[in-house]
Amino acid sequence: MTKYERIVFWSAEDNRFVVEVPELPGCMADGETVEEAIRNSDVVINEWIETAKSLGRIIPEPKGRLQYA
């Protein structure tokens, strides 16, 4: 499992759960259940990173949650 932030929401239009990965532009996955959508996002994140590497692009570091003092 990767450490990138993920936003999971229900898409009535697609009738599926959707996962967005804001730190990786255009990186999204879906599934019939939340669990499936998250599993699919693991695959898509890895593919996004491999494609970025092959194109010589910068891969953002996972930011995680902001912590306040």
C-alpha positions as MATLAB code, in Angstrom:
seq = 'MTKYERIVFWSAEDNRFVVEVPELPGCMADGETVEEAIRNSDVVINEWIETAKSLGRIIPEPKGRLQYA';
ca = [
       0.000    0.000    0.000;
       1.319    3.422   -0.914;
       1.380    6.464    1.357;
      -0.224    8.989   -0.964;
      -3.375   10.768    0.172;
      -6.515    9.310   -1.377;
      -9.991   10.751   -1.573;
     -12.777    8.183   -1.862;
     -16.263    9.149   -2.970;
     -19.383    7.646   -4.507;
     -20.098    8.527   -8.137;
     -23.809    8.220   -8.849;
     -23.071    8.877  -12.511;
     -20.746    5.853  -12.726;
     -22.509    3.842  -10.003;
     -19.077    3.101   -8.478;
     -16.733    4.270   -5.763;
     -13.960    6.520   -7.087;
     -10.531    7.155   -5.583;
      -8.601   10.308   -6.472;
      -4.907   10.728   -5.654;
      -4.472   14.526   -5.509;
      -0.662   14.453   -5.298;
      -0.413   12.542   -8.594;
      -2.204   14.554  -11.310;
      -4.780   12.528  -13.205;
      -4.349    9.476  -10.981;
      -7.762    7.910  -10.295;
      -9.289    4.463   -9.859;
     -12.718    3.013   -9.227;
     -14.454   -0.091   -7.961;
     -17.794   -1.576   -7.004;
     -16.841   -1.392   -3.302;
     -14.611    0.968   -1.310;
     -12.163   -1.871   -0.749;
     -11.981   -2.708   -4.453;
     -11.518    0.949   -5.376;
      -8.630    1.289   -2.908;
      -6.997   -1.927   -4.176;
      -7.350   -0.640   -7.731;
      -5.811    2.675   -6.688;
      -2.698    0.805   -5.463;
      -2.260   -0.592   -8.981;
      -2.890    2.762  -10.673;
      -0.506    4.614   -8.336;
       2.276    2.129   -9.118;
       1.574    2.455  -12.853;
       1.550    6.263  -12.580;
       4.957    6.201  -10.837;
       6.467    3.751  -13.361;
       5.231    5.866  -16.279;
       6.606    9.054  -14.704;
       9.991    7.356  -14.167;
      10.124    6.147  -17.772;
       9.382    9.691  -18.989;
      11.972   11.240  -16.667;
       9.372   13.186  -14.713;
       9.599   14.176  -11.062;
       7.654   11.903   -8.719;
       6.109   13.824   -5.810;
       6.892   12.610   -2.308;
       3.821   11.640   -0.279;
       2.943   14.595    1.956;
       0.761   12.795    4.459;
      -1.402   14.781    6.838;
      -0.475   18.272    7.910;
       0.528   18.479   11.542;
      -0.028   21.594   13.567;
       1.993   22.696   16.606;
];
